[in-house]
Amino acid sequence: MYTSYTVYPTGSSSASSSYSSVSSASYSSNSSVSSYSSSASSSASSSTPVPACPTMPDTGVTRTYDFEVAYQTIAPDGIERNGLTINGQFPGPLVEANWGDWILIKAKNSLTNEGTAIHAHGLFQKATPWYDGVPAVAQCPLVPNGGTLDMLFRADRYGSSWYHSHYSGQYSGGAHGPMVIHGPKHAEYDIDIGPILLEDWFHADYYSLVEGVMAGSFPLSNNNLINGKMQYPCANTTLPCNPNAGISKFRFQSGKKHLLRLVNTGAEGTQKFSIDGHTLTVVALDFVPVEPYTTNVVTLAIAQRADVIVEATGEAGDAFWMRSQLGTGRCTLNDGISPNAVAAVYYEDADTESVPSTSSDVTAEQLARCLNDPLDTTQPLCQESVVEPETTEDINLEFKSNGTNFLWYVNNSSYRGDYNQPILIQAKNGDLDFEPQWNVHNFGTNKTVRLHIINHGQAGGHPMHLHGHDYQVLAEGYGEWDGTIVNAANPIRRDTHLLDNAQSPDVPAYIVIQYTQDNPGVWPLHCHLAWHVSGGLFMNALERPDDILTQDFDQDIFDGCTAWDAYTATNIPNQIDSGL
């Protein structure tokens, strides 16, 4: 059994990273954090091959990041808007660690009239569920005008992800950034390009967008960004527009294999990623390494990730378009002006001011497919077969009126959180009598949970994200599930999977997922479209409540609620949506 890897450096007690948008459009890697260079990895793999199911090492290292969430005017595409930034950056700074490290995020809320909270997407938070970063569930929000919280948790997954505010729709306003956890090298590459963030973009501030959503008006995105950049066509707006905002640029080396860490950090849009003239080899989905497979386009719904290896088959001096196109048809809502983001890929010796002249081979049919790749396309490297579940529950999703507005309902209940009463803290106090609108599903001590999630709505697909776990995706389809499981010996696992629109009022779409209850806590299961979660498409899975009683919560979680209670005693939060 291999429990350590020579590719891990000794590291230091802290780390910081900065975003560069100059010529490479990449996040600079801290030298003390492993970049898993080809030579180091090749040497390590030749003497100690990485097992399919490696064991997390104990590195003894803590990586510390200071985060300040604040209002800021930003113009990533040339049009100014009121945004939110972390440390004055959009996208926010890179969080980088090695698998098995501890990450300490020292968060500060410099917003003046609203709370905030930071969620590290996809990490399990085993033994630290109170640092999952979801207000009204795991914690009270950080109070405005200087509230702080130090969050110490394990880098318990490896691969590519992101962090974001989980307070209302703040992340769609800019409060998010990339996260890379370096781990065992399970596929060969030469150069780690780093995170490539893909996101739809809106010219209105997030609060106005959420107000519109709650009044029944789903917003149309105005642009699409790659690593925070994509020049908006100024001729198409009456707003002040800087024509020199530019695009992101990347460098390839001929004959080398490049690792691209793709992340959809958007609010609503399903992304279709490609590079003209190049084949994409997918080696991980979310945080799960998979059997490599090739494609010309990678589909990413909101919050999904894919690690992709691209071999540079061009020659010195070449230039190609990298593209991220918003899915067509019912996949996304956009105004049609600039739904297709581009970035430039330059080979060595290329003129980095030149404009590529390449074309895409992604078909109209591929752009219109509002699904992830078929479930039988690949399988995880670490095999886990499907077992008979100890409990099964149907989860019905509906979009309907409450008499005033249209909301999303989960088993006939639309979620609305209470920032002053986090569910996890209530469970810690031994009180399992939860408000109905909190949508708490108590799965007790059942070892395995199977959920048959049925979408009756035709107002958009749902990237369904489960906190605290990966889940097996057993099946997907339309109408009635016939019980067939795709690849029962080793089905796809991930933390977010795309559930399609219903085909008609009488023909719903469904996915069937299953997970193991090995992580006591209160774990949200929700659609990751910002507007859908604002509208109540959110439930909470209460896991092993008796074990929560024995957990040793950090005192700062309770102190944070004391501070929030004191603040809200005289400052009533203007909670216009579900809160999340």
HUTA-V833474 format. One record per residue. RES is the residue in one small letter. SS is DSSP state (A for helix, B for strand, O for the rest). PSI is psi as a letter, one per 40 degrees, with the letter a starting at -180 (NA if undefined). OMEGA is omega in whole degrees, 0 to 359 (NA if undefined). Layout:
((RES | SS | PSI | OMEGA) (RES | SS | PSI | OMEGA))
This chain:
((m | O | h | 180) (y | O | h | 181) (t | O | e | 177) (s | O | i | 185) (y | O | h | 182) (t | O | e | 180) (v | O | e | 178) (y | O | h | 174) (p | O | i | 178) (t | O | d | 175) (g | O | i | 177) (s | O | i | 185) (s | O | e | 179) (s | O | i | 180) (a | O | i | 173) (s | O | i | 182) (s | O | i | 180) (s | O | i | 181) (y | B | h | 178) (s | O | h | 179) (s | O | f | 185) (v | O | c | 182) (s | O | d | 184) (s | O | e | 179) (a | O | f | 182) (s | O | i | 176) (y | B | h | 182) (s | O | h | 183) (s | O | h | 175) (n | O | h | 186) (s | O | d | 181) (s | O | e | 178) (v | O | i | 186) (s | O | h | 172) (s | O | e | 178) (y | O | f | 180) (s | O | i | 184) (s | A | d | 184) (s | A | d | 180) (a | A | d | 183) (s | A | d | 180) (s | A | d | 180) (s | A | d | 182) (a | A | d | 186) (s | A | d | 180) (s | A | d | 182) (s | A | d | 180) (t | O | g | 182) (p | O | i | 182) (v | O | h | 178) (p | O | i | 181) (a | O | d | 180) (c | O | g | 185) (p | O | i | 179) (t | O | h | 181) (m | O | h | 179) (p | O | i | 173) (d | O | g | 186) (t | O | d | 183) (g | O | e | 184) (v | O | h | 172) (t | B | h | 178) (r | B | h | 186) (t | B | h | 179) (y | B | h | 174) (d | B | h | 181) (f | B | h | 173) (e | B | h | 178) (v | B | h | 185) (a | B | i | 172) (y | B | i | 178) (q | B | i | 172) (t | B | h | 182) (i | B | i | 181) (a | O | g | 185) (p | O | d | 180) (d | O | e | 179) (g | O | e | 180) (i | B | h | 182) (e | O | i | 174) (r | B | i | 175) (n | B | h | 184) (g | B | a | 173) (l | B | h | 179) (t | B | i | 172) (i | B | h | 184) (n | O | f | 178) (g | O | e | 184) (q | B | i | 167) (f | O | h | 345) (p | O | i | 183) (g | B | i | 183) (p | B | i | 179) (l | B | h | 167) (v | B | h | 187) (e | B | h | 180) (a | B | i | 170) (n | B | i | 177) (w | O | h | 182) (g | O | e | 173) (d | O | i | 166) (w | B | i | 177) (i | B | h | 176) (l | B | h | 174) (i | B | h | 178) (k | B | g | 188) (a | B | h | 177) (k | B | h | 179) (n | B | h | 176) (s | O | e | 171) (l | O | i | 190) (t | O | d | 185) (n | O | f | 177) (e | O | i | 178) (g | O | a | 173) (t | B | i | 177) (a | O | i | 184) (i | B | h | 180) (h | B | h | 175) (a | B | h | 192) (h | O | h | 172) (g | O | e | 176) (l | O | i | 186) (f | O | d | 184) (q | O | f | 177) (k | O | h | 181) (a | O | e | 175) (t | O | f | 184) (p | A | d | 179) (w | A | e | 177) (y | A | f | 178) (d | O | e | 170) (g | O | f | 180) (v | O | h | 179) (p | B | i | 182) (a | O | e | 177) (v | O | c | 183) (a | O | d | 188) (q | B | i | 165) (c | O | i | 179) (p | O | i | 171) (l | B | h | 182) (v | O | i | 179) (p | O | i | 174) (n | O | f | 170) (g | O | e | 177) (g | B | i | 184) (t | B | i | 172) (l | B | h | 175) (d | B | h | 185) (m | B | h | 181) (l | B | h | 182) (f | B | i | 186) (r | B | i | 169) (a | O | g | 192) (d | O | e | 170) (r | O | i | 172) (y | O | i | 184) (g | B | a | 190) (s | B | h | 178) (s | B | a | 183) (w | B | i | 173) (y | B | i | 181) (h | B | i | 170) (s | B | i | 176) (h | O | f | 179) (y | O | h | 181) (s | O | b | 181) (g | O | f | 186) (q | A | d | 184) (y | A | d | 178) (s | A | e | 175) (g | A | e | 177) (g | O | e | 185) (a | O | g | 178) (h | B | i | 179) (g | B | i | 185) (p | B | i | 176) (m | B | h | 179) (v | B | h | 174) (i | B | h | 180) (h | B | h | 181) (g | O | a | 181) (p | O | h | 182) (k | O | h | 185) (h | O | e | 175) (a | O | i | 186) (e | O | h | 172) (y | O | i | 182) (d | O | d | 188) (i | B | h | 175) (d | B | h | 180) (i | B | d | 180) (g | B | a | 184) (p | B | i | 171) (i | B | h | 184) (l | B | h | 182) (l | B | h | 181) (e | B | h | 170) (d | B | i | 188) (w | B | i | 184) (f | O | i | 181) (h | O | e | 174) (a | O | i | 178) (d | O | i | 188) (y | A | d | 184) (y | A | d | 178) (s | A | d | 179) (l | A | d | 180) (v | A | d | 176) (e | A | d | 179) (g | A | d | 179) (v | A | d | 183) (m | A | e | 175) (a | O | e | 175) (g | O | e | 182) (s | O | h | 178) (f | O | h | 185) (p | O | i | 174) (l | O | h | 178) (s | B | i | 184) (n | O | e | 183) (n | B | i | 180) (n | B | h | 190) (l | B | i | 168) (i | B | h | 185) (n | O | f | 172) (g | O | e | 182) (k | B | i | 168) (m | O | h | 183) (q | O | h | 175) (y | O | i | 178) (p | O | h | 188) (c | A | d | 179) (a | A | e | 184) (n | A | e | 180) (t | O | i | 172) (t | O | e | 177) (l | O | i | 173) (p | O | h | 187) (c | B | h | 177) (n | O | h | 182) (p | O | e | 183) (n | O | f | 179) (a | O | d | 172) (g | O | a | 180) (i | O | i | 175) (s | O | i | 180) (k | B | i | 181) (f | B | i | 179) (r | B | h | 172) (f | B | i | 174) (q | O | h | 183) (s | O | h | 176) (g | O | e | 181) (k | O | i | 175) (k | B | h | 186) (h | B | h | 176) (l | B | h | 177) (l | B | h | 182) (r | B | g | 187) (l | B | h | 180) (v | B | h | 174) (n | B | h | 182) (t | O | e | 186) (g | O | a | 181) (a | O | d | 187) (e | O | d | 194) (g | O | h | 171) (t | O | h | 185) (q | B | i | 175) (k | B | h | 188) (f | B | h | 177) (s | B | i | 171) (i | B | h | 182) (d | O | h | 174) (g | O | e | 183) (h | O | i | 176) (t | O | h | 180) (l | B | h | 176) (t | B | h | 182) (v | B | h | 182) (v | B | e | 175) (a | B | i | 174) (l | B | h | 191) (d | O | b | 180) (f | O | e | 188) (v | B | h | 173) (p | B | h | 183) (v | B | i | 172) (e | B | h | 185) (p | B | i | 172) (y | B | i | 185) (t | B | i | 180) (t | B | i | 174) (n | O | e | 180) (v | O | h | 178) (v | B | h | 178) (t | B | h | 178) (l | B | h | 170) (a | O | i | 181) (i | O | h | 175) (a | O | e | 178) (q | O | i | 178) (r | B | i | 173) (a | B | h | 170) (d | B | h | 188) (v | B | h | 175) (i | B | h | 180) (v | B | h | 176) (e | B | h | 182) (a | O | g | 183) (t | O | e | 177) (g | O | a | 182) (e | O | i | 177) (a | O | h | 180) (g | O | e | 182) (d | O | i | 174) (a | B | h | 182) (f | B | i | 173) (w | B | h | 162) (m | B | h | 184) (r | B | i | 166) (s | B | h | 186) (q | B | h | 176) (l | B | h | 179) (g | O | i | 184) (t | O | a | 180) (g | O | b | 180) (r | O | e | 181) (c | O | d | 186) (t | O | i | 175) (l | O | h | 177) (n | B | i | 184) (d | O | e | 175) (g | O | e | 183) (i | O | d | 184) (s | O | g | 182) (p | O | e | 187) (n | B | h | 179) (a | B | i | 173) (v | B | i | 170) (a | B | i | 182) (a | B | h | 175) (v | B | h | 182) (y | B | h | 172) (y | B | i | 178) (e | O | i | 178) (d | O | e | 178) (a | O | i | 173) (d | O | h | 186) (t | O | e | 172) (e | O | e | 180) (s | O | i | 180) (v | O | h | 179) (p | O | i | 180) (s | O | e | 185) (t | O | i | 180) (s | O | i | 184) (s | O | i | 175) (d | O | e | 177) (v | O | h | 187) (t | O | i | 176) (a | A | d | 179) (e | A | d | 178) (q | A | d | 179) (l | A | d | 184) (a | A | e | 181) (r | O | h | 185) (c | O | f | 181) (l | O | i | 168) (n | O | i | 178) (d | O | i | 182) (p | O | i | 185) (l | O | d | 180) (d | O | e | 181) (t | O | d | 184) (t | O | a | 177) (q | O | i | 180) (p | B | i | 175) (l | O | d | 177) (c | O | h | 189) (q | O | h | 173) (e | O | h | 180) (s | O | i | 179) (v | O | h | 175) (v | O | i | 178) (e | O | h | 185) (p | O | i | 177) (e | O | d | 175) (t | B | i | 180) (t | B | i | 179) (e | B | h | 172) (d | B | h | 177) (i | B | h | 182) (n | B | h | 180) (l | B | h | 181) (e | B | i | 176) (f | B | h | 186) (k | B | i | 185) (s | B | i | 172) (n | O | e | 183) (g | O | d | 178) (t | O | d | 181) (n | O | i | 173) (f | B | h | 180) (l | B | i | 173) (w | B | h | 182) (y | B | h | 175) (v | B | h | 186) (n | O | f | 174) (n | O | f | 178) (s | B | h | 178) (s | O | h | 185) (y | O | h | 167) (r | O | h | 184) (g | O | i | 175) (d | O | h | 183) (y | O | d | 183) (n | O | e | 183) (q | O | g | 178) (p | O | h | 184) (i | A | d | 182) (l | A | d | 180) (i | A | d | 176) (q | A | d | 177) (a | A | d | 177) (k | A | d | 179) (n | O | e | 176) (g | O | e | 182) (d | O | h | 182) (l | O | f | 177) (d | O | g | 188) (f | O | i | 177) (e | O | i | 183) (p | A | d | 183) (q | A | e | 176) (w | A | e | 175) (n | O | f | 179) (v | B | h | 176) (h | B | h | 184) (n | B | h | 179) (f | O | e | 171) (g | O | b | 184) (t | O | e | 178) (n | O | h | 183) (k | O | d | 181) (t | B | i | 181) (v | B | h | 174) (r | B | h | 180) (l | B | h | 176) (h | B | g | 187) (i | B | h | 189) (i | B | h | 181) (n | B | h | 177) (h | O | e | 185) (g | O | i | 177) (q | O | f | 183) (a | O | f | 177) (g | O | i | 174) (g | O | i | 185) (h | B | h | 168) (p | B | h | 187) (m | B | h | 184) (h | B | h | 176) (l | B | h | 176) (h | O | i | 172) (g | O | e | 186) (h | O | i | 151) (d | O | i | 174) (y | B | i | 172) (q | B | h | 174) (v | B | h | 188) (l | B | d | 185) (a | B | i | 172) (e | B | i | 181) (g | B | a | 185) (y | B | i | 180) (g | O | b | 182) (e | O | h | 174) (w | O | h | 183) (d | O | e | 178) (g | O | e | 180) (t | O | h | 178) (i | O | h | 179) (v | O | h | 177) (n | O | g | 183) (a | O | d | 180) (a | O | d | 183) (n | O | g | 184) (p | O | i | 175) (i | O | h | 172) (r | B | i | 173) (r | B | i | 179) (d | O | e | 179) (t | B | h | 178) (h | B | i | 187) (l | B | h | 174) (l | B | h | 187) (d | O | i | 169) (n | O | i | 166) (a | O | i | 179) (q | O | d | 178) (s | B | i | 177) (p | O | d | 182) (d | O | e | 182) (v | B | g | 181) (p | O | i | 169) (a | B | i | 180) (y | B | i | 162) (i | B | i | 177) (v | B | h | 183) (i | B | i | 179) (q | B | i | 178) (y | B | i | 180) (t | B | h | 180) (q | O | g | 181) (d | O | e | 189) (n | O | g | 184) (p | O | h | 180) (g | B | a | 173) (v | B | h | 191) (w | B | h | 177) (p | B | i | 166) (l | B | h | 188) (h | B | i | 168) (c | B | h | 182) (h | O | e | 169) (l | O | h | 185) (a | A | d | 185) (w | A | d | 180) (h | A | d | 178) (v | A | d | 174) (s | A | d | 181) (g | O | e | 170) (g | O | e | 181) (l | O | g | 192) (f | B | h | 172) (m | B | i | 180) (n | B | h | 177) (a | B | h | 176) (l | B | h | 188) (e | B | h | 174) (r | O | g | 185) (p | A | d | 179) (d | A | d | 178) (d | A | d | 176) (i | A | d | 181) (l | A | d | 184) (t | A | e | 181) (q | O | i | 182) (d | O | g | 182) (f | O | i | 174) (d | O | i | 185) (q | A | d | 184) (d | A | d | 175) (i | A | d | 177) (f | A | d | 178) (d | A | d | 178) (g | A | d | 178) (c | A | d | 175) (t | A | d | 179) (a | A | d | 180) (w | A | d | 178) (d | A | d | 179) (a | A | d | 180) (y | A | d | 186) (t | A | e | 176) (a | O | d | 180) (t | O | e | 180) (n | O | g | 183) (i | O | h | 180) (p | O | h | 178) (n | O | g | 185) (q | O | g | 185) (i | O | e | 181) (d | O | a | 180) (s | O | d | 183) (g | O | e | 186) (l | O | NA | NA))
